[in-house]
Amino acid sequence: MEITRVERHTVEELMANMRKVGMLTHPEAQVYEKSTIELPTLHTDEIAPAQRYVLACEIMKVRDLRWALREHGVDLFKLDGYVKIWLQGYDDPIDVLPPVIEESAEADGSVVKILNDGMHRVFLARMERSPIQVLYVANVPKEYPYYAFPLVDGWSGVEVVHDLPEGYIKKWHRIKNYK
């Protein structure tokens, strides 16, 4: 992976952009607009995965991205904002943000830090036994819970696969047609 250009963006820019994020099924709903958003560094044991798998090829891509960013003085596990990168052979840039974690109140009374976005990055940090800086969102409106449940078995319920077989259950959804 050849990164030809890196543009850094501040924590303030990241937070402002996060407050404008809509949902896939409700783009007009700015779910994080009034939420509490922080940028802590967490140990992966504190993070509850919802996805039952990681793809081996994606883990390798994320590791290559980590190595390529390091050549530009950027640590994928501690972005302190976000970066926009340009890859050789591609016209459009890519925004690289920290993984997104939401505070999620579950029916059993537990409150978990559920992994919303960045599964492969967090899994890589786990493989490298590294803490990782995340976007942690609390006080998400109750009418917009994360669309899947955290895995009952936590990280031990996540498998590394090369492909997904027909009918594979990726996540256990809370609400039909809701993302």
VEXNU-108132 format. One record per residue (C-alpha): residue number from 1; residue in three letters; chain; x, y, z. Coordinates in nm, 3 decimals, always signed. Each point is the difference from the previous one (the first is absolute). Layout:
- NUM	ALA	A	X	Y	Z
...
***
This chain:
- 1	MET	A	+0.000	+0.000	+0.000
- 2	GLU	A	+0.152	+0.327	-0.114
- 3	ILE	A	-0.129	+0.317	+0.166
- 4	THR	A	+0.090	+0.303	-0.213
- 5	ARG	A	-0.142	+0.269	+0.228
- 6	VAL	A	-0.130	+0.037	+0.355
- 7	GLU	A	-0.207	+0.291	+0.127
- 8	ARG	A	-0.051	+0.022	+0.377
- 9	HIS	A	-0.322	+0.127	+0.157
- 10	THR	A	-0.047	+0.113	+0.359
- 11	VAL	A	-0.205	-0.150	+0.279
- 12	GLU	A	-0.237	+0.299	-0.028
- 13	GLU	A	-0.059	-0.070	-0.371
- 14	LEU	A	-0.061	-0.366	+0.077
- 15	MET	A	-0.253	+0.080	+0.274
- 16	ALA	A	-0.184	+0.253	-0.219
- 17	ASN	A	-0.027	-0.254	-0.282
- 18	MET	A	-0.122	-0.275	+0.235
- 19	ARG	A	-0.287	+0.221	+0.119
- 20	LYS	A	-0.127	+0.011	-0.362
- 21	VAL	A	+0.001	-0.378	-0.059
- 22	GLY	A	-0.331	-0.148	-0.114
- 23	MET	A	-0.120	-0.359	-0.002
- 24	LEU	A	-0.003	-0.222	-0.307
- 25	THR	A	-0.377	-0.055	+0.031
- 26	HIS	A	-0.072	+0.353	+0.138
- 27	PRO	A	+0.259	+0.237	-0.155
- 28	GLU	A	-0.179	+0.308	+0.135
- 29	ALA	A	+0.037	-0.118	+0.364
- 30	GLN	A	+0.316	+0.150	+0.144
- 31	VAL	A	+0.027	-0.256	+0.277
- 32	TYR	A	+0.317	+0.142	+0.162
- 33	GLU	A	-0.099	+0.366	-0.022
- 34	LYS	A	-0.055	+0.039	+0.377
- 35	SER	A	+0.192	-0.305	+0.121
- 36	THR	A	+0.314	+0.007	+0.212
- 37	ILE	A	+0.296	-0.080	-0.225
- 38	GLU	A	+0.348	-0.067	+0.137
- 39	LEU	A	+0.329	-0.129	-0.141
- 40	PRO	A	+0.134	-0.239	+0.267
- 41	THR	A	+0.254	-0.277	-0.037
- 42	LEU	A	-0.147	-0.338	+0.096
- 43	HIS	A	+0.130	-0.351	+0.046
- 44	THR	A	-0.178	-0.231	-0.243
- 45	ASP	A	-0.137	-0.204	+0.294
- 46	GLU	A	-0.218	+0.303	+0.083
- 47	ILE	A	-0.162	-0.009	-0.345
- 48	ALA	A	-0.297	-0.228	-0.076
- 49	PRO	A	-0.006	-0.130	-0.358
- 50	ALA	A	-0.334	-0.049	-0.176
- 51	GLN	A	+0.143	-0.161	-0.316
- 52	ARG	A	+0.071	-0.374	+0.011
- 53	TYR	A	+0.289	+0.001	-0.249
- 54	VAL	A	+0.297	+0.178	-0.149
- 55	LEU	A	+0.124	-0.066	-0.351
- 56	ALA	A	+0.364	-0.110	-0.019
- 57	CYS	A	+0.060	+0.209	-0.314
- 58	GLU	A	-0.139	+0.313	+0.173
- 59	ILE	A	+0.223	-0.053	+0.304
- 60	MET	A	+0.298	-0.010	-0.237
- 61	LYS	A	-0.120	+0.321	-0.174
- 62	VAL	A	-0.036	+0.180	+0.333
- 63	ARG	A	+0.346	-0.117	+0.107
- 64	ASP	A	+0.142	+0.131	-0.330
- 65	LEU	A	-0.183	+0.330	+0.058
- 66	ARG	A	+0.150	+0.021	+0.351
- 67	TRP	A	+0.349	-0.053	-0.140
- 68	ALA	A	-0.052	+0.247	-0.286
- 69	LEU	A	-0.136	+0.270	+0.232
- 70	ARG	A	+0.297	-0.050	+0.233
- 71	GLU	A	+0.228	+0.103	-0.290
- 72	HIS	A	-0.187	+0.335	+0.004
- 73	GLY	A	+0.032	+0.041	+0.378
- 74	VAL	A	-0.362	-0.106	+0.069
- 75	ASP	A	-0.097	-0.266	+0.253
- 76	LEU	A	-0.321	-0.179	-0.108
- 77	PHE	A	-0.069	-0.084	+0.365
- 78	LYS	A	+0.035	+0.364	+0.116
- 79	LEU	A	-0.119	+0.238	-0.271
- 80	ASP	A	-0.074	+0.301	+0.228
- 81	GLY	A	-0.266	+0.111	-0.248
- 82	TYR	A	-0.020	-0.160	-0.342
- 83	VAL	A	+0.200	-0.015	-0.320
- 84	LYS	A	-0.091	+0.024	-0.366
- 85	ILE	A	+0.226	-0.219	-0.214
- 86	TRP	A	+0.064	-0.035	-0.370
- 87	LEU	A	+0.103	-0.342	-0.131
- 88	GLN	A	+0.209	-0.051	-0.310
- 89	GLY	A	-0.222	-0.102	-0.290
- 90	TYR	A	-0.320	+0.151	+0.148
- 91	ASP	A	-0.144	+0.344	-0.075
- 92	ASP	A	-0.218	+0.050	+0.307
- 93	PRO	A	+0.138	+0.038	+0.354
- 94	ILE	A	-0.109	-0.216	+0.295
- 95	ASP	A	-0.078	+0.131	+0.348
- 96	VAL	A	+0.149	-0.214	+0.278
- 97	LEU	A	-0.173	+0.052	+0.335
- 98	PRO	A	+0.044	-0.171	+0.335
- 99	PRO	A	-0.234	-0.294	+0.063
- 100	VAL	A	-0.344	+0.103	+0.126
- 101	ILE	A	-0.123	-0.140	+0.331
- 102	GLU	A	-0.346	+0.068	+0.145
- 103	GLU	A	-0.116	-0.027	+0.357
- 104	SER	A	-0.283	-0.255	-0.015
- 105	ALA	A	-0.248	-0.083	+0.279
- 106	GLU	A	-0.106	-0.363	-0.032
- 107	ALA	A	-0.319	-0.174	+0.119
- 108	ASP	A	+0.188	-0.184	+0.276
- 109	GLY	A	+0.100	+0.331	+0.161
- 110	SER	A	+0.357	-0.006	-0.128
- 111	VAL	A	+0.152	+0.298	-0.178
- 112	VAL	A	+0.256	-0.091	-0.263
- 113	LYS	A	+0.236	+0.183	-0.230
- 114	ILE	A	-0.121	-0.151	-0.326
- 115	LEU	A	+0.216	+0.012	-0.311
- 116	ASN	A	-0.194	+0.191	-0.264
- 117	ASP	A	+0.265	+0.047	-0.271
- 118	GLY	A	+0.361	-0.113	-0.035
- 119	MET	A	-0.017	-0.373	+0.074
- 120	HIS	A	+0.315	-0.089	-0.194
- 121	ARG	A	+0.202	+0.286	+0.153
- 122	VAL	A	-0.101	-0.097	+0.353
- 123	PHE	A	+0.067	-0.368	-0.072
- 124	LEU	A	+0.347	+0.092	-0.131
- 125	ALA	A	+0.067	+0.204	+0.316
- 126	ARG	A	-0.109	-0.304	+0.200
- 127	MET	A	+0.239	-0.226	-0.198
- 128	GLU	A	+0.281	+0.248	+0.065
- 129	ARG	A	-0.096	+0.030	+0.370
- 130	SER	A	-0.028	+0.376	-0.044
- 131	PRO	A	-0.247	+0.246	+0.148
- 132	ILE	A	-0.187	+0.200	-0.263
- 133	GLN	A	-0.139	+0.353	-0.010
- 134	VAL	A	-0.372	-0.002	-0.082
- 135	LEU	A	-0.292	+0.234	-0.050
- 136	TYR	A	-0.214	-0.078	+0.304
- 137	VAL	A	-0.360	+0.115	-0.025
- 138	ALA	A	-0.226	+0.011	+0.307
- 139	ASN	A	-0.354	+0.131	+0.046
- 140	VAL	A	-0.117	-0.125	-0.339
- 141	PRO	A	-0.376	+0.060	-0.024
- 142	LYS	A	-0.185	-0.312	+0.124
- 143	GLU	A	-0.205	-0.015	-0.320
- 144	TYR	A	+0.323	-0.060	-0.197
- 145	PRO	A	+0.178	-0.294	+0.165
- 146	TYR	A	+0.287	-0.169	-0.181
- 147	TYR	A	-0.163	-0.233	-0.252
- 148	ALA	A	+0.157	-0.325	+0.127
- 149	PHE	A	+0.052	-0.163	+0.339
- 150	PRO	A	+0.345	-0.048	+0.154
- 151	LEU	A	+0.128	-0.357	-0.023
- 152	VAL	A	-0.082	-0.204	+0.307
- 153	ASP	A	+0.346	-0.163	-0.012
- 154	GLY	A	+0.183	+0.328	-0.067
- 155	TRP	A	+0.322	-0.031	-0.199
- 156	SER	A	+0.005	-0.379	+0.036
- 157	GLY	A	-0.312	-0.001	-0.220
- 158	VAL	A	+0.189	+0.164	-0.290
- 159	GLU	A	+0.152	-0.223	-0.265
- 160	VAL	A	+0.256	+0.076	-0.271
- 161	VAL	A	-0.138	-0.118	-0.336
- 162	HIS	A	+0.115	+0.011	-0.360
- 163	ASP	A	-0.351	+0.040	-0.138
- 164	LEU	A	-0.356	+0.000	+0.123
- 165	PRO	A	-0.207	-0.306	-0.081
- 166	GLU	A	-0.356	+0.035	-0.129
- 167	GLY	A	-0.236	+0.075	+0.288
- 168	TYR	A	+0.274	+0.101	+0.246
- 169	ILE	A	-0.141	+0.206	+0.289
- 170	LYS	A	+0.231	+0.302	+0.023
- 171	LYS	A	-0.178	+0.180	+0.287
- 172	TRP	A	-0.315	-0.053	+0.204
- 173	HIS	A	-0.224	+0.295	-0.089
- 174	ARG	A	-0.217	+0.184	+0.255
- 175	ILE	A	-0.249	+0.150	-0.245
- 176	LYS	A	-0.107	-0.113	-0.349
- 177	ASN	A	+0.129	+0.216	-0.290
- 178	TYR	A	+0.180	+0.243	+0.232
- 179	LYS	A	+0.362	+0.117	-0.043
***
